[in-house]
């Protein structure tokens, strides 16, 4: 509402707007231990991105408490702060700092990151001249270098070519060995069962199931097949 | 500046000596305030991904917008100040105090920007309201007239305007070759301090729901 609308409402004595309350997430309760990885899935609008935003502290819960022990790296949108007029190297520095690294760290990490992204040839080219796939590769390569204990990934692995996807998964497997925690939102149930031990099936903002990734994804698959009986009833 | 000089010294006939120099300094100070605050209105609204996709201290976004304008305005100052020499003004050593005045103005701008950027997100017409407020502010500050022209009834309230004090302090440096007096400094510090406290409080309170309002 704008101030004009507020004032206008006061003067004309109108009731103001009425709306129906919709809780994006309700009664979500789970614990994830260090070194475990969780796959979050469910239909569109079930609250997956909102959950990640709450974990990333970008949003605050209206009720309840969110606790994350350790540094959190949120990869919710690839290339936050990317600027087309800066070169690949410069964007790497900016994005790295936004993700929480210090400038001096980024100076050292620039080379390995650009190498991982396969963009050595383009390191001094302005970002606007590169394809969107290259943007994604660069963004992801930087994001995985954030010195964090907990990684939150929102459907971002879906982009990038197969070779790059495999590279990233390799890196995540290494993270798991190092005891890092990963929360992954994805529509690819295969990815979730291959990679994550635990699964969280969200439906209409509530926890339909929380358990092993195979159990929960199986339930989701049967729901999709049967047309979500629990909701239609 | 040329337009203002023509209107006020030829058409409306102000009796201030060396009118162009008189308004030049005030304009530089005013323009910094006007441009920096107006741009800060869009610093949060215009960068949704910095608010809803990463965890960053949001006040830094406002600060960064202000710093960019500080850089731009400093260049304006550096380019236009030699004009003063051409207009016959000979600033002494006192001119080196100018960066301190600009710094004080920067803190004032930051305080106001915190209020504006956060309020504009919640009530999107704050930018239009500020447009009008700025126009009013231009005439409420002694840019095209001298503070002494203000009727004595309104003088006490009028002199509490920190922009007025900043402008008078700058004119003092260059035209009268004197450092800002304690009264000027006291008003600037205290009013800026109050606005800063209000700005930080409002910003902190509103920033909790930034990601939802975007």
Interface residues (C-beta under 8 A of the other chain):
Chain A: X1 X2 X3 X4 X6 X53 X56 X57 X58 X59 X60 X72 X74 X76 X77 X80 X81 X98 X99
Chain B: X49 X50 X51 X52 X53 X54 X55 X56 X123 X124 X125 X126 X129 X208 X209 X211 X212
